[in-house]
């Protein structure tokens, strides 16, 4: 069993302290910086919670589009999966630049991948925007 508090619990405590104890008494530049700090802590918490799942899903989508790489499997360490996502994204970008995605079913598949990737990024960076744009947060109400 790991020690407590967890990383998420520590970040949540700091986020709550800033949002509930400091922000109501901060104005001007200090208030702005406090709101930014609260937002950053929320982004970090969401990224820690979602990163492995999102990287795996993006890699799966890229392999569906571009074909699997020989020797690449899901048992790779997270940093290697992230590196593969970067490399495979660069390969997809090259195909886009060459015009391979201008028409047809491959274009539709690429657009679906891009939409899913942007949505995943917004789930981390700004889930409230997704909710305000009519796209509900996948785990219920938008988080702070």
PyMOL commands that set and color helices and strands:
alter all, ss='L'
color gray80, all
select helices_A, chain A and resi 7-25+28-66+78-97+104-125+127-132
alter helices_A, ss='H'
color red, helices_A
deselect
rebuild
show_as cartoon
